[in-house]
Structure formats: C-alpha cells, structure tokens
Amino acid sequence: MRSQPSAPWRVIYIARGERQARQIGELLQQAGFLMDQRFLSAECEHMEDIEIKVLESEAEEARLYLMEQGL
C-alpha cells in the first residue's frame, strides 16, 4: 500500500503574535477546519509573525469565514 502524500497547505492569514494566532486557530478549529501554523521566519521567532495555514481545498472557505468573523 502506498503512503499518501502530505496534504497541500495554503497560507490564509499572517497573525501578529502568539495571542492572535491562538485566537484564529481556535476559530478555525471550532468551525471544523484543519489548520497549521508556524513562525514566518524560523530564525527570527522574536518577530512574532505567524503563518496560519489550512488545506488547499478549504482555503477559500476558511478565508471567507475569517472575514465574516471580522478578521
């Protein structure tokens, strides 16, 4: 049996800090979106820009959902 390739992700939001990233992540998860996040620059974690990513197939819907939430 072949292993499945990793799911393609798309960045839908750049959070400005851990607090905002946590808030957005919770909103997306409560709405049923699979999400991931990482610091924009691995060597500069102190800058606190964090990418919020969802599956490519859900990216447009997730972006619209965040806009409806005022983000």
All heavy atoms as TSV, in Angstrom:
chain	resi	resn	atom	element	x	y	z
A	1	MET	N	N	0.844	-1.181	0.000
A	1	MET	CA	C	0.000	0.000	0.000
A	1	MET	C	C	0.887	1.242	0.000
A	1	MET	O	O	1.807	1.347	0.789
A	1	MET	CB	C	-0.887	-0.034	1.238
A	1	MET	CG	C	-1.901	1.043	1.272
A	1	MET	SD	S	-3.232	0.475	2.323
A	1	MET	CE	C	-3.488	1.830	3.339
A	2	ARG	N	N	0.567	2.158	-0.886
A	2	ARG	CA	C	1.355	3.394	-0.981
A	2	ARG	C	C	0.940	4.359	0.115
A	2	ARG	O	O	-0.223	4.468	0.445
A	2	ARG	CB	C	1.143	4.054	-2.330
A	2	ARG	CG	C	1.739	3.263	-3.443
A	2	ARG	CD	C	1.540	3.841	-4.801
A	2	ARG	NE	N	1.010	5.189	-4.845
A	2	ARG	CZ	C	0.585	5.764	-5.938
A	2	ARG	NH1	N	0.612	5.118	-7.074
A	2	ARG	NH2	N	0.119	6.991	-5.929
A	3	SER	N	N	1.906	5.076	0.634
A	3	SER	CA	C	1.581	6.110	1.617
A	3	SER	C	C	1.036	7.332	0.896
A	3	SER	O	O	1.433	7.634	-0.224
A	3	SER	CB	C	2.818	6.489	2.435
A	3	SER	OG	O	3.784	7.033	1.595
A	4	GLN	N	N	0.128	8.023	1.545
A	4	GLN	CA	C	-0.453	9.218	0.943
A	4	GLN	C	C	0.526	10.377	1.043
A	4	GLN	O	O	1.196	10.555	2.068
A	4	GLN	CB	C	-1.743	9.609	1.644
A	4	GLN	CG	C	-2.888	8.688	1.342
A	4	GLN	CD	C	-4.174	9.262	1.882
A	4	GLN	OE1	O	-4.195	9.832	2.957
A	4	GLN	NE2	N	-5.235	9.105	1.125
A	5	PRO	N	N	0.626	11.185	0.002
A	5	PRO	CA	C	1.487	12.365	0.085
A	5	PRO	C	C	0.915	13.349	1.092
A	5	PRO	O	O	-0.274	13.321	1.403
A	5	PRO	CB	C	1.443	12.945	-1.336
A	5	PRO	CG	C	0.201	12.406	-1.935
A	5	PRO	CD	C	-0.073	11.084	-1.265
A	6	SER	N	N	1.767	14.193	1.617
A	6	SER	CA	C	1.293	15.170	2.594
A	6	SER	C	C	0.292	16.116	1.948
A	6	SER	O	O	0.355	16.401	0.760
A	6	SER	CB	C	2.464	15.962	3.173
A	6	SER	OG	O	3.111	16.661	2.149
A	7	ALA	N	N	-0.644	16.570	2.745
A	7	ALA	CA	C	-1.698	17.456	2.249
A	7	ALA	C	C	-1.104	18.809	1.857
A	7	ALA	O	O	-0.266	19.348	2.569
A	7	ALA	CB	C	-2.756	17.647	3.323
A	8	PRO	N	N	-1.552	19.354	0.742
A	8	PRO	CA	C	-1.060	20.682	0.345
A	8	PRO	C	C	-1.701	21.763	1.210
A	8	PRO	O	O	-2.913	21.790	1.382
A	8	PRO	CB	C	-1.489	20.792	-1.115
A	8	PRO	CG	C	-2.636	19.850	-1.267
A	8	PRO	CD	C	-2.431	18.773	-0.240
A	9	TRP	N	N	-0.899	22.635	1.738
A	9	TRP	CA	C	-1.368	23.702	2.621
A	9	TRP	C	C	-1.290	25.038	1.900
A	9	TRP	O	O	-0.439	25.236	1.045
A	9	TRP	CB	C	-0.497	23.759	3.872
A	9	TRP	CG	C	-0.580	22.534	4.698
A	9	TRP	CD1	C	0.228	21.441	4.618
A	9	TRP	CD2	C	-1.524	22.252	5.724
A	9	TRP	NE1	N	-0.159	20.509	5.530
A	9	TRP	CE2	C	-1.228	20.982	6.228
A	9	TRP	CE3	C	-2.593	22.962	6.268
A	9	TRP	CZ2	C	-1.965	20.388	7.261
A	9	TRP	CZ3	C	-3.323	22.375	7.288
A	9	TRP	CH2	C	-3.011	21.116	7.776
A	10	ARG	N	N	-2.130	25.973	2.322
A	10	ARG	CA	C	-2.082	27.341	1.794
A	10	ARG	C	C	-2.163	28.309	2.977
A	10	ARG	O	O	-3.003	28.170	3.855
A	10	ARG	CB	C	-3.233	27.612	0.851
A	10	ARG	CG	C	-3.208	29.088	0.395
A	10	ARG	CD	C	-4.191	29.389	-0.636
A	10	ARG	NE	N	-3.728	28.778	-1.887
A	10	ARG	CZ	C	-4.390	28.885	-3.016
A	10	ARG	NH1	N	-5.516	29.536	-3.072
A	10	ARG	NH2	N	-3.922	28.318	-4.105
A	11	VAL	N	N	-1.306	29.305	2.964
A	11	VAL	CA	C	-1.337	30.348	3.993
A	11	VAL	C	C	-2.543	31.242	3.706
A	11	VAL	O	O	-2.709	31.734	2.596
A	11	VAL	CB	C	-0.040	31.185	3.982
A	11	VAL	CG1	C	-0.135	32.340	4.977
A	11	VAL	CG2	C	1.155	30.305	4.285
A	12	ILE	N	N	-3.379	31.438	4.734
A	12	ILE	CA	C	-4.553	32.295	4.552
A	12	ILE	C	C	-4.508	33.535	5.432
A	12	ILE	O	O	-5.311	34.443	5.257
A	12	ILE	CB	C	-5.871	31.530	4.819
A	12	ILE	CG1	C	-5.933	31.025	6.257
A	12	ILE	CG2	C	-6.041	30.402	3.815
A	12	ILE	CD1	C	-7.314	30.614	6.682
A	13	TYR	N	N	-3.566	33.579	6.377
A	13	TYR	CA	C	-3.516	34.723	7.285
A	13	TYR	C	C	-2.123	34.791	7.902
A	13	TYR	O	O	-1.515	33.759	8.169
A	13	TYR	CB	C	-4.568	34.545	8.390
A	13	TYR	CG	C	-4.929	35.815	9.117
A	13	TYR	CD1	C	-5.965	36.614	8.675
A	13	TYR	CD2	C	-4.235	36.211	10.247
A	13	TYR	CE1	C	-6.303	37.778	9.334
A	13	TYR	CE2	C	-4.566	37.380	10.906
A	13	TYR	CZ	C	-5.598	38.159	10.457
A	13	TYR	OH	O	-5.932	39.314	11.112
A	14	ILE	N	N	-1.640	35.988	8.143
A	14	ILE	CA	C	-0.404	36.199	8.901
A	14	ILE	C	C	-0.803	36.851	10.212
A	14	ILE	O	O	-1.245	38.007	10.232
A	14	ILE	CB	C	0.600	37.109	8.152
A	14	ILE	CG1	C	0.940	36.563	6.773
A	14	ILE	CG2	C	1.863	37.308	8.987
A	14	ILE	CD1	C	1.696	35.265	6.759
A	15	ALA	N	N	-0.683	36.099	11.287
A	15	ALA	CA	C	-1.035	36.615	12.614
A	15	ALA	C	C	0.119	37.438	13.163
A	15	ALA	O	O	1.291	37.128	12.938
A	15	ALA	CB	C	-1.356	35.457	13.554
A	16	ARG	N	N	-0.219	38.461	13.886
A	16	ARG	CA	C	0.779	39.332	14.517
A	16	ARG	C	C	0.882	38.992	15.993
A	16	ARG	O	O	0.315	39.648	16.845
A	16	ARG	CB	C	0.399	40.807	14.353
A	16	ARG	CG	C	0.208	41.235	12.929
A	16	ARG	CD	C	1.504	41.194	12.171
A	16	ARG	NE	N	1.278	41.629	10.785
A	16	ARG	CZ	C	1.917	41.137	9.769
A	16	ARG	NH1	N	2.823	40.215	9.944
A	16	ARG	NH2	N	1.661	41.561	8.559
A	17	GLY	N	N	1.557	37.896	16.268
A	17	GLY	CA	C	1.781	37.492	17.643
A	17	GLY	C	C	1.059	36.208	18.012
A	17	GLY	O	O	0.115	35.777	17.358
A	18	GLU	N	N	1.552	35.595	19.082
A	18	GLU	CA	C	1.036	34.311	19.558
A	18	GLU	C	C	-0.431	34.393	19.973
A	18	GLU	O	O	-1.207	33.489	19.699
A	18	GLU	CB	C	1.891	33.834	20.738
A	18	GLU	CG	C	1.560	32.450	21.211
A	18	GLU	CD	C	1.951	31.391	20.200
A	18	GLU	OE1	O	2.940	31.562	19.479
A	18	GLU	OE2	O	1.233	30.376	20.132
A	19	ARG	N	N	-0.810	35.480	20.599
A	19	ARG	CA	C	-2.192	35.628	21.058
A	19	ARG	C	C	-3.176	35.626	19.880
A	19	ARG	O	O	-4.185	34.926	19.902
A	19	ARG	CB	C	-2.326	36.917	21.870
A	19	ARG	CG	C	-3.699	37.128	22.428
A	19	ARG	CD	C	-3.717	38.364	23.304
A	19	ARG	NE	N	-5.073	38.664	23.708
A	19	ARG	CZ	C	-5.506	39.856	24.023
A	19	ARG	NH1	N	-4.680	40.880	23.991
A	19	ARG	NH2	N	-6.740	40.047	24.380
A	20	GLN	N	N	-2.889	36.402	18.853
A	20	GLN	CA	C	-3.759	36.455	17.686
A	20	GLN	C	C	-3.763	35.113	16.955
A	20	GLN	O	O	-4.809	34.649	16.512
A	20	GLN	CB	C	-3.336	37.572	16.735
A	20	GLN	CG	C	-4.312	37.743	15.583
A	20	GLN	CD	C	-3.890	38.825	14.609
A	20	GLN	OE1	O	-2.709	39.029	14.344
A	20	GLN	NE2	N	-4.875	39.522	14.075
A	21	ALA	N	N	-2.615	34.466	16.840
A	21	ALA	CA	C	-2.538	33.163	16.187
A	21	ALA	C	C	-3.386	32.131	16.922
A	21	ALA	O	O	-4.094	31.335	16.300
A	21	ALA	CB	C	-1.086	32.698	16.110
A	22	ARG	N	N	-3.335	32.153	18.238
A	22	ARG	CA	C	-4.128	31.221	19.044
A	22	ARG	C	C	-5.620	31.477	18.838
A	22	ARG	O	O	-6.403	30.547	18.656
A	22	ARG	CB	C	-3.742	31.349	20.514
A	22	ARG	CG	C	-4.350	30.300	21.401
A	22	ARG	CD	C	-3.852	30.350	22.840
A	22	ARG	NE	N	-3.407	31.644	23.291
A	22	ARG	CZ	C	-2.139	31.970	23.548
A	22	ARG	NH1	N	-1.188	31.093	23.403
A	22	ARG	NH2	N	-1.811	33.182	23.960
A	23	GLN	N	N	-6.022	32.748	18.830
A	23	GLN	CA	C	-7.431	33.111	18.634
A	23	GLN	C	C	-7.930	32.636	17.266
A	23	GLN	O	O	-8.999	32.033	17.160
A	23	GLN	CB	C	-7.603	34.626	18.747
A	23	GLN	CG	C	-9.000	35.109	18.421
A	23	GLN	CD	C	-9.071	36.618	18.246
A	23	GLN	OE1	O	-8.069	37.288	17.992
A	23	GLN	NE2	N	-10.268	37.153	18.387
A	24	ILE	N	N	-7.160	32.884	16.228
A	24	ILE	CA	C	-7.550	32.485	14.878
A	24	ILE	C	C	-7.581	30.965	14.766
A	24	ILE	O	O	-8.502	30.393	14.178
A	24	ILE	CB	C	-6.604	33.105	13.841
A	24	ILE	CG1	C	-6.802	34.629	13.825
A	24	ILE	CG2	C	-6.826	32.507	12.460
A	24	ILE	CD1	C	-5.747	35.378	13.070
A	25	GLY	N	N	-6.602	30.305	15.337
A	25	GLY	CA	C	-6.573	28.842	15.314
A	25	GLY	C	C	-7.791	28.230	15.982
A	25	GLY	O	O	-8.378	27.275	15.473
A	26	GLU	N	N	-8.185	28.791	17.109
A	26	GLU	CA	C	-9.368	28.290	17.807
A	26	GLU	C	C	-10.628	28.499	16.980
A	26	GLU	O	O	-11.478	27.603	16.893
A	26	GLU	CB	C	-9.511	28.961	19.174
A	26	GLU	CG	C	-8.477	28.501	20.174
A	26	GLU	CD	C	-8.492	29.300	21.470
A	26	GLU	OE1	O	-9.348	30.204	21.623
A	26	GLU	OE2	O	-7.634	29.024	22.322
A	27	LEU	N	N	-10.752	29.659	16.356
A	27	LEU	CA	C	-11.919	29.921	15.496
A	27	LEU	C	C	-11.990	28.919	14.351
A	27	LEU	O	O	-13.060	28.355	14.072
A	27	LEU	CB	C	-11.855	31.341	14.926
A	27	LEU	CG	C	-12.238	32.491	15.825
A	27	LEU	CD1	C	-11.920	33.823	15.148
A	27	LEU	CD2	C	-13.708	32.421	16.184
A	28	LEU	N	N	-10.871	28.699	13.689
A	28	LEU	CA	C	-10.850	27.777	12.558
A	28	LEU	C	C	-11.162	26.346	12.991
A	28	LEU	O	O	-11.929	25.645	12.332
A	28	LEU	CB	C	-9.498	27.842	11.840
A	28	LEU	CG	C	-9.219	29.117	11.058
A	28	LEU	CD1	C	-7.764	29.165	10.606
A	28	LEU	CD2	C	-10.160	29.245	9.872
A	29	GLN	N	N	-10.591	25.918	14.094
A	29	GLN	CA	C	-10.830	24.561	14.565
A	29	GLN	C	C	-12.281	24.365	14.996
A	29	GLN	O	O	-12.874	23.325	14.711
A	29	GLN	CB	C	-9.873	24.211	15.694
A	29	GLN	CG	C	-8.462	24.018	15.197
A	29	GLN	CD	C	-7.458	23.772	16.293
A	29	GLN	OE1	O	-7.717	24.017	17.467
A	29	GLN	NE2	N	-6.291	23.289	15.916
A	30	GLN	N	N	-12.860	25.350	15.661
A	30	GLN	CA	C	-14.260	25.252	16.067
A	30	GLN	C	C	-15.182	25.175	14.857
A	30	GLN	O	O	-16.241	24.561	14.922
A	30	GLN	CB	C	-14.652	26.434	16.950
A	30	GLN	CG	C	-14.052	26.376	18.329
A	30	GLN	CD	C	-14.297	27.643	19.117
A	30	GLN	OE1	O	-14.931	28.582	18.649
A	30	GLN	NE2	N	-13.775	27.675	20.339
A	31	ALA	N	N	-14.774	25.791	13.752
A	31	ALA	CA	C	-15.575	25.760	12.526
A	31	ALA	C	C	-15.303	24.489	11.713
A	31	ALA	O	O	-15.909	24.294	10.673
A	31	ALA	CB	C	-15.284	27.000	11.683
A	32	GLY	N	N	-14.379	23.655	12.163
A	32	GLY	CA	C	-14.127	22.383	11.507
A	32	GLY	C	C	-13.014	22.373	10.484
A	32	GLY	O	O	-12.876	21.410	9.734
A	33	PHE	N	N	-12.196	23.420	10.457
A	33	PHE	CA	C	-11.083	23.468	9.506
A	33	PHE	C	C	-9.844	22.829	10.119
A	33	PHE	O	O	-9.536	23.052	11.294
A	33	PHE	CB	C	-10.751	24.911	9.123
A	33	PHE	CG	C	-11.832	25.598	8.345
A	33	PHE	CD1	C	-12.660	26.527	8.965
A	33	PHE	CD2	C	-12.040	25.319	7.006
A	33	PHE	CE1	C	-13.666	27.166	8.272
A	33	PHE	CE2	C	-13.038	25.954	6.287
A	33	PHE	CZ	C	-13.855	26.874	6.931
A	34	LEU	N	N	-9.126	22.054	9.315
A	34	LEU	CA	C	-7.840	21.529	9.713
A	34	LEU	C	C	-6.823	22.634	9.459
A	34	LEU	O	O	-6.763	23.179	8.360
A	34	LEU	CB	C	-7.498	20.291	8.884
A	34	LEU	CG	C	-6.226	19.551	9.250
A	34	LEU	CD1	C	-6.302	19.044	10.693
A	34	LEU	CD2	C	-6.023	18.378	8.308
A	35	MET	N	N	-6.055	23.004	10.471
A	35	MET	CA	C	-5.139	24.129	10.309
A	35	MET	C	C	-3.778	23.808	10.896
A	35	MET	O	O	-3.631	22.890	11.677
A	35	MET	CB	C	-5.715	25.417	10.923
A	35	MET	CG	C	-6.070	25.383	12.396
A	35	MET	SD	S	-4.740	25.701	13.584
A	35	MET	CE	C	-4.137	27.265	13.085
A	36	ASP	N	N	-2.814	24.617	10.490
A	36	ASP	CA	C	-1.451	24.513	10.975
A	36	ASP	C	C	-0.909	25.930	11.088
A	36	ASP	O	O	-1.437	26.850	10.465
A	36	ASP	CB	C	-0.599	23.695	10.004
A	36	ASP	CG	C	0.767	23.345	10.560
A	36	ASP	OD1	O	0.939	23.342	11.790
A	36	ASP	OD2	O	1.677	23.060	9.758
A	37	GLN	N	N	0.115	26.099	11.890
A	37	GLN	CA	C	0.735	27.420	12.000
A	37	GLN	C	C	2.224	27.259	12.219
A	37	GLN	O	O	2.680	26.247	12.722
A	37	GLN	CB	C	0.108	28.241	13.119
A	37	GLN	CG	C	0.265	27.652	14.500
A	37	GLN	CD	C	-0.489	28.460	15.549
A	37	GLN	OE1	O	-1.540	28.988	15.288
A	37	GLN	NE2	N	0.050	28.528	16.729
A	38	ARG	N	N	2.968	28.268	11.791
A	38	ARG	CA	C	4.414	28.288	12.024
A	38	ARG	C	C	4.898	29.727	11.969
A	38	ARG	O	O	4.282	30.581	11.331
A	38	ARG	CB	C	5.164	27.423	11.022
A	38	ARG	CG	C	5.263	27.999	9.649
A	38	ARG	CD	C	6.156	27.135	8.757
A	38	ARG	NE	N	6.298	27.739	7.454
A	38	ARG	CZ	C	7.298	28.542	7.100
A	38	ARG	NH1	N	8.240	28.835	7.957
A	38	ARG	NH2	N	7.347	29.062	5.889
A	39	PHE	N	N	6.024	29.963	12.657
A	39	PHE	CA	C	6.627	31.288	12.598
A	39	PHE	C	C	7.046	31.583	11.170
A	39	PHE	O	O	7.542	30.708	10.470
A	39	PHE	CB	C	7.828	31.391	13.540
A	39	PHE	CG	C	7.437	31.520	14.981
A	39	PHE	CD1	C	7.374	30.404	15.797
A	39	PHE	CD2	C	7.111	32.751	15.510
A	39	PHE	CE1	C	6.999	30.520	17.119
A	39	PHE	CE2	C	6.735	32.877	16.834
A	39	PHE	CZ	C	6.679	31.753	17.647
A	40	LEU	N	N	6.826	32.793	10.733
A	40	LEU	CA	C	7.137	33.196	9.364
A	40	LEU	C	C	8.615	33.003	9.062
A	40	LEU	O	O	8.989	32.565	7.991
A	40	LEU	CB	C	6.722	34.649	9.138
A	40	LEU	CG	C	6.727	35.148	7.715
A	40	LEU	CD1	C	5.833	34.296	6.835
A	40	LEU	CD2	C	6.256	36.585	7.656
A	41	SER	N	N	9.449	33.319	10.013
A	41	SER	CA	C	10.891	33.159	9.839
A	41	SER	C	C	11.417	32.329	11.004
A	41	SER	O	O	11.409	32.793	12.138
A	41	SER	CB	C	11.571	34.527	9.805
A	41	SER	OG	O	12.953	34.367	9.702
A	42	ALA	N	N	11.847	31.113	10.725
A	42	ALA	CA	C	12.284	30.197	11.774
A	42	ALA	C	C	13.427	30.761	12.605
A	42	ALA	O	O	13.512	30.514	13.803
A	42	ALA	CB	C	12.697	28.861	11.162
A	43	GLU	N	N	14.302	31.535	11.990
A	43	GLU	CA	C	15.437	32.070	12.744
A	43	GLU	C	C	15.096	33.354	13.499
A	43	GLU	O	O	15.870	33.829	14.295
A	43	GLU	CB	C	16.649	32.298	11.836
A	43	GLU	CG	C	16.442	33.286	10.716
A	43	GLU	CD	C	15.850	32.651	9.461
A	43	GLU	OE1	O	15.706	31.428	9.405
A	43	GLU	OE2	O	15.518	33.411	8.541
A	44	CYS	N	N	13.922	33.915	13.282
A	44	CYS	CA	C	13.538	35.173	13.917
A	44	CYS	C	C	12.207	35.032	14.657
A	44	CYS	O	O	11.263	35.760	14.401
A	44	CYS	CB	C	13.433	36.287	12.884
A	44	CYS	SG	S	14.992	36.660	12.068
A	45	GLU	N	N	12.116	34.069	15.565
A	45	GLU	CA	C	10.860	33.837	16.274
A	45	GLU	C	C	10.424	35.049	17.096
A	45	GLU	O	O	9.249	35.225	17.357
A	45	GLU	CB	C	10.977	32.611	17.175
A	45	GLU	CG	C	11.059	31.321	16.387
A	45	GLU	CD	C	11.109	30.105	17.263
A	45	GLU	OE1	O	10.975	30.245	18.494
A	45	GLU	OE2	O	11.275	29.008	16.729
A	46	HIS	N	N	11.361	35.902	17.469
A	46	HIS	CA	C	11.016	37.073	18.262
A	46	HIS	C	C	10.191	38.086	17.473
A	46	HIS	O	O	9.568	38.963	18.036
A	46	HIS	CB	C	12.277	37.731	18.835
A	46	HIS	CG	C	13.162	38.324	17.784
A	46	HIS	ND1	N	14.061	37.561	17.072
A	46	HIS	CD2	C	13.280	39.596	17.320
A	46	HIS	CE1	C	14.701	38.345	16.214
A	46	HIS	NE2	N	14.245	39.579	16.337
A	47	MET	N	N	10.177	37.962	16.130
A	47	MET	CA	C	9.408	38.896	15.310
A	47	MET	C	C	7.908	38.644	15.437
A	47	MET	O	O	7.107	39.519	15.190
A	47	MET	CB	C	9.843	38.806	13.848
A	47	MET	CG	C	11.246	39.336	13.629
A	47	MET	SD	S	11.755	39.262	11.927
A	47	MET	CE	C	10.607	40.386	11.167
A	48	GLU	N	N	7.532	37.411	15.791
A	48	GLU	CA	C	6.159	37.028	16.103
A	48	GLU	C	C	5.177	37.077	14.944
A	48	GLU	O	O	3.979	37.112	15.168
A	48	GLU	CB	C	5.625	37.828	17.287
A	48	GLU	CG	C	6.394	37.574	18.557
A	48	GLU	CD	C	5.643	38.009	19.793
A	48	GLU	OE1	O	4.403	38.041	19.749
A	48	GLU	OE2	O	6.300	38.307	20.783
A	49	ASP	N	N	5.621	37.052	13.723
A	49	ASP	CA	C	4.709	36.892	12.594
A	49	ASP	C	C	4.498	35.398	12.400
A	49	ASP	O	O	5.461	34.647	12.216
A	49	ASP	CB	C	5.286	37.501	11.320
A	49	ASP	CG	C	5.283	39.016	11.349
A	49	ASP	OD1	O	4.583	39.592	12.197
A	49	ASP	OD2	O	5.979	39.627	10.533
A	50	ILE	N	N	3.246	34.959	12.430
A	50	ILE	CA	C	2.936	33.533	12.386
A	50	ILE	C	C	1.988	33.252	11.222
A	50	ILE	O	O	0.936	33.879	11.114
A	50	ILE	CB	C	2.308	33.066	13.716
A	50	ILE	CG1	C	3.274	33.364	14.862
A	50	ILE	CG2	C	1.939	31.585	13.654
A	50	ILE	CD1	C	2.692	33.173	16.238
A	51	GLU	N	N	2.383	32.313	10.364
A	51	GLU	CA	C	1.532	31.912	9.250
A	51	GLU	C	C	0.428	30.998	9.750
A	51	GLU	O	O	0.687	30.051	10.492
A	51	GLU	CB	C	2.333	31.132	8.206
A	51	GLU	CG	C	3.347	31.925	7.463
A	51	GLU	CD	C	4.080	31.071	6.446
A	51	GLU	OE1	O	4.149	29.837	6.604
A	51	GLU	OE2	O	4.600	31.674	5.501
A	52	ILE	N	N	-0.788	31.272	9.320
A	52	ILE	CA	C	-1.923	30.395	9.587
A	52	ILE	C	C	-2.235	29.705	8.268
A	52	ILE	O	O	-2.517	30.363	7.272
A	52	ILE	CB	C	-3.158	31.186	10.079
A	52	ILE	CG1	C	-2.812	32.052	11.297
A	52	ILE	CG2	C	-4.323	30.246	10.347
A	52	ILE	CD1	C	-2.427	31.292	12.542
A	53	LYS	N	N	-2.177	28.367	8.271
A	53	LYS	CA	C	-2.374	27.608	7.045
A	53	LYS	C	C	-3.539	26.636	7.198
A	53	LYS	O	O	-3.772	26.111	8.290
A	53	LYS	CB	C	-1.116	26.798	6.710
A	53	LYS	CG	C	0.117	27.650	6.526
A	53	LYS	CD	C	1.305	26.831	6.131
A	53	LYS	CE	C	1.853	26.073	7.328
A	53	LYS	NZ	N	3.087	25.336	7.013
A	54	VAL	N	N	-4.257	26.420	6.110
A	54	VAL	CA	C	-5.316	25.413	6.046
A	54	VAL	C	C	-5.079	24.586	4.783
A	54	VAL	O	O	-4.261	24.933	3.938
A	54	VAL	CB	C	-6.734	26.029	6.028
A	54	VAL	CG1	C	-7.001	26.813	7.300
A	54	VAL	CG2	C	-6.943	26.912	4.820
A	55	LEU	N	N	-5.836	23.506	4.660
A	55	LEU	CA	C	-5.728	22.682	3.463
A	55	LEU	C	C	-6.089	23.505	2.238
A	55	LEU	O	O	-7.000	24.335	2.274
A	55	LEU	CB	C	-6.657	21.478	3.561
A	55	LEU	CG	C	-6.303	20.460	4.630
A	55	LEU	CD1	C	-7.385	19.389	4.700
A	55	LEU	CD2	C	-4.948	19.838	4.358
A	56	GLU	N	N	-5.381	23.259	1.163
A	56	GLU	CA	C	-5.610	23.972	-0.094
A	56	GLU	C	C	-7.078	23.922	-0.500
A	56	GLU	O	O	-7.653	24.920	-0.926
A	56	GLU	CB	C	-4.737	23.340	-1.188
A	56	GLU	CG	C	-4.932	23.906	-2.557
A	56	GLU	CD	C	-4.114	25.155	-2.785
A	56	GLU	OE1	O	-3.052	25.302	-2.191
A	56	GLU	OE2	O	-4.585	26.000	-3.571
A	57	SER	N	N	-7.701	22.761	-0.344
A	57	SER	CA	C	-9.094	22.584	-0.762
A	57	SER	C	C	-10.087	23.390	0.074
A	57	SER	O	O	-11.216	23.612	-0.356
A	57	SER	CB	C	-9.472	21.104	-0.710
A	57	SER	OG	O	-9.351	20.613	0.615
A	58	GLU	N	N	-9.672	23.836	1.267
A	58	GLU	CA	C	-10.552	24.603	2.146
A	58	GLU	C	C	-10.148	26.067	2.280
A	58	GLU	O	O	-10.776	26.813	3.041
A	58	GLU	CB	C	-10.576	23.974	3.543
A	58	GLU	CG	C	-11.067	22.555	3.571
A	58	GLU	CD	C	-11.038	21.958	4.959
A	58	GLU	OE1	O	-10.259	22.395	5.818
A	58	GLU	OE2	O	-11.821	21.027	5.171
A	59	ALA	N	N	-9.117	26.479	1.569
A	59	ALA	CA	C	-8.543	27.807	1.769
A	59	ALA	C	C	-9.541	28.933	1.529
A	59	ALA	O	O	-9.660	29.846	2.345
A	59	ALA	CB	C	-7.311	27.995	0.888
A	60	GLU	N	N	-10.265	28.894	0.429
A	60	GLU	CA	C	-11.192	29.977	0.115
A	60	GLU	C	C	-12.303	30.066	1.161
A	60	GLU	O	O	-12.643	31.149	1.641
A	60	GLU	CB	C	-11.789	29.774	-1.288
A	60	GLU	CG	C	-12.626	30.942	-1.750
A	60	GLU	CD	C	-11.816	32.233	-1.901
A	60	GLU	OE1	O	-10.612	32.171	-2.195
A	60	GLU	OE2	O	-12.404	33.311	-1.710
A	61	GLU	N	N	-12.842	28.924	1.523
A	61	GLU	CA	C	-13.907	28.901	2.530
A	61	GLU	C	C	-13.400	29.393	3.884
A	61	GLU	O	O	-14.081	30.144	4.582
A	61	GLU	CB	C	-14.458	27.483	2.659
A	61	GLU	CG	C	-15.654	27.376	3.574
A	61	GLU	CD	C	-16.191	25.962	3.676
A	61	GLU	OE1	O	-15.724	25.076	2.940
A	61	GLU	OE2	O	-17.078	25.755	4.509
A	62	ALA	N	N	-12.193	29.002	4.254
A	62	ALA	CA	C	-11.620	29.433	5.530
A	62	ALA	C	C	-11.368	30.942	5.536
A	62	ALA	O	O	-11.624	31.618	6.533
A	62	ALA	CB	C	-10.326	28.673	5.810
A	63	ARG	N	N	-10.867	31.475	4.430
A	63	ARG	CA	C	-10.654	32.932	4.328
A	63	ARG	C	C	-11.970	33.688	4.476
A	63	ARG	O	O	-12.040	34.693	5.187
A	63	ARG	CB	C	-10.010	33.288	2.988
A	63	ARG	CG	C	-8.517	33.303	3.034
A	63	ARG	CD	C	-8.004	33.848	1.741
A	63	ARG	NE	N	-8.295	32.858	0.706
A	63	ARG	CZ	C	-7.460	32.476	-0.228
A	63	ARG	NH1	N	-6.294	33.021	-0.321
A	63	ARG	NH2	N	-7.793	31.564	-1.097
A	64	LEU	N	N	-13.003	33.214	3.788
A	64	LEU	CA	C	-14.322	33.867	3.907
A	64	LEU	C	C	-14.840	33.784	5.335
A	64	LEU	O	O	-15.412	34.742	5.851
A	64	LEU	CB	C	-15.315	33.222	2.936
A	64	LEU	CG	C	-15.049	33.478	1.463
A	64	LEU	CD1	C	-16.002	32.657	0.601
A	64	LEU	CD2	C	-15.178	34.955	1.134
A	65	TYR	N	N	-14.631	32.653	5.975
A	65	TYR	CA	C	-15.074	32.502	7.363
A	65	TYR	C	C	-14.375	33.512	8.271
A	65	TYR	O	O	-15.028	34.163	9.102
A	65	TYR	CB	C	-14.794	31.065	7.851
A	65	TYR	CG	C	-15.150	30.866	9.297
A	65	TYR	CD1	C	-16.477	30.761	9.702
A	65	TYR	CD2	C	-14.164	30.821	10.266
A	65	TYR	CE1	C	-16.804	30.620	11.028
A	65	TYR	CE2	C	-14.477	30.659	11.598
A	65	TYR	CZ	C	-15.799	30.554	11.980
A	65	TYR	OH	O	-16.109	30.418	13.305
A	66	LEU	N	N	-13.072	33.677	8.108
A	66	LEU	CA	C	-12.343	34.653	8.928
A	66	LEU	C	C	-12.821	36.081	8.650
A	66	LEU	O	O	-12.937	36.891	9.568
A	66	LEU	CB	C	-10.832	34.545	8.690
A	66	LEU	CG	C	-10.155	33.298	9.246
A	66	LEU	CD1	C	-8.671	33.308	8.925
A	66	LEU	CD2	C	-10.383	33.157	10.746
A	67	MET	N	N	-13.132	36.382	7.399
A	67	MET	CA	C	-13.645	37.713	7.071
A	67	MET	C	C	-14.996	37.929	7.741
A	67	MET	O	O	-15.270	39.020	8.256
A	67	MET	CB	C	-13.760	37.891	5.556
A	67	MET	CG	C	-12.405	38.072	4.913
A	67	MET	SD	S	-12.349	38.278	3.108
A	67	MET	CE	C	-13.967	38.621	2.589
A	68	GLU	N	N	-15.845	36.911	7.770
A	68	GLU	CA	C	-17.142	37.019	8.447
A	68	GLU	C	C	-16.967	37.247	9.943
A	68	GLU	O	O	-17.825	37.863	10.591
A	68	GLU	CB	C	-17.960	35.754	8.221
A	68	GLU	CG	C	-18.463	35.595	6.810
A	68	GLU	CD	C	-19.096	34.241	6.561
A	68	GLU	OE1	O	-19.107	33.375	7.477
A	68	GLU	OE2	O	-19.588	34.028	5.434
A	69	GLN	N	N	-15.873	36.753	10.495
A	69	GLN	CA	C	-15.584	36.922	11.916
A	69	GLN	C	C	-14.905	38.266	12.228
A	69	GLN	O	O	-14.567	38.551	13.353
A	69	GLN	CB	C	-14.696	35.778	12.427
A	69	GLN	CG	C	-15.295	34.395	12.224
A	69	GLN	CD	C	-16.630	34.249	12.907
A	69	GLN	OE1	O	-16.790	34.567	14.075
A	69	GLN	NE2	N	-17.625	33.783	12.166
A	70	GLY	N	N	-14.698	39.066	11.180
A	70	GLY	CA	C	-14.101	40.387	11.378
A	70	GLY	C	C	-12.591	40.404	11.345
A	70	GLY	O	O	-11.978	41.376	11.799
A	71	LEU	N	N	-11.985	39.367	10.822
A	71	LEU	CA	C	-10.515	39.316	10.754
A	71	LEU	C	C	-10.037	39.529	9.336
A	71	LEU	O	O	-10.662	39.307	8.383
A	71	LEU	CB	C	-10.018	37.967	11.272
A	71	LEU	CG	C	-10.331	37.732	12.740
A	71	LEU	CD1	C	-10.072	36.289	13.114
A	71	LEU	CD2	C	-9.466	38.632	13.600
